[in-house]
Amino acid sequence: MTTAPARTAEVAGSFLRLGLTSFGGPVAHLGYFRETFVGRRSWLDDREYADLVALCQMLPGPASSQVGMGLGLRRAGLPGLAAAWVTFTLPSAILLTLFALGLSAFGELGDAGWLLGLKAAAVAVVAGAVQSMAKSLTPDARRASIAGLAVVLMLVIPNSIMPTALVQVAAIVLGGVLGLAWLKRPHKGAKNRETPAETRVASRGARRLGISALIAFVALLVGLPALTAATGDATIRLIDIFYRAGALVFGGGHVVLPLLEAELVPTGLVDHDTFLAGYGAAQAVPGPLFTFAAFLGASMTTGPSGILGAGIALLAIFLPAGLLVIGILPFWERLRAWEPATAALTGVNAAVVGLLGAALYDPVFVEGITSPATLALAVAAFVAGTMWKIPAWATVISAGLLGWLLL
């Protein structure tokens, strides 16, 4: 039997590898997670993984990081959640902090061969995830139709009419409605057996912890602005800015950038050119784009800055995500066992496949395939991952090296 510390160490090791190699943005991260934890480690199946992705897509904050936190929480409890977040986030946060502290500028990265290779590898990883999930979650005409409808919604509705984050939520909700109304519910089998007493106690404990986390989420969201206004303290102000950014933004890293720029640049807390330089560097590191907060915290012109500012900003922007995962996941697990919810979640899972399929085209394919050479590299990486079962991290590193040598 695997002990709790061993499981936590397993979580840390797995996510550290991902934190060092997961280039390509949040959609690519979901592909890396699926390949690692569903395909190779079998911590959960495709249906459970899609349920978790759907939940995190509907929450504010960095969806891929929340999926990682949820995976760590499921595997090893709160220590697992902490281990998943720290090891997945720290590599890029350290790199961006060093860059902010005076590391030489990377220069123009758009045409760098190694970066083109990494983007091509991300196309292959996401394509493999979509293919595998589609086999198990959209095996019939009705579920495939729900997935196709989600693709259409994502690609056809322009951002000027409805923000992409809201289209994602709408597609998931529509998938759930269609699943409830259109898909057959599983036949009832044997009566549910009595849940063991220790499991019931654990569930009650998880729900109590979840309620406490949700209360803390709301209390900080309301209390930090008031405390900032009352005290004028620079540290509390920094925490407030980044906590609100993490708590109120749907759609991931790119969506949070305008909010952070509006909070930091006009007020003179971060210089405009510094902000843009950091954003460019954030595109070239693995892991979540929300680690851009570490760069900004280190670059503050007043109040905490440097390593202290980086640490405060990083913790503040990810704290809402952790509180929401801890708060909602215990109730989500219970909801999944309710029979009508099972039918709805079947539709939601199909919609999630559609969302990933749409994202495979834009932004992953659009940004990753810029020439016949990058297409050839993506195809080679796809075959290596899906047919030869080469681990995603090895495929990514190899693609980066080939891009550096050949592109």
Salt bridges, closest charged atoms under 4 A:
GLU10 OE2 - ARG41 NH1 3.54
GLU10 OE1 - ARG75 NH2 3.10
GLU35 OE2 - ARG40 NE 3.32
ASP46 OD1 - ARG34 NE 3.05
GLU48 OE2 - ARG74 NH2 3.79
ASP51 OD2 - ARG336 NE 2.62
ASP140 OD2 - ARG143 NH2 2.51
GLU194 OE2 - ARG200 NH1 3.08
ASP240 OD1 - ARG244 NE 2.94
GLU261 OE2 - HIS272 NE2 3.59
GLU263 OE2 - ARG244 NH1 2.93
ASP273 OD1 - HIS272 ND1 3.84
GLU333 OE2 - ARG74 NH1 2.91
GLU333 OE1 - ARG336 NH1 2.96
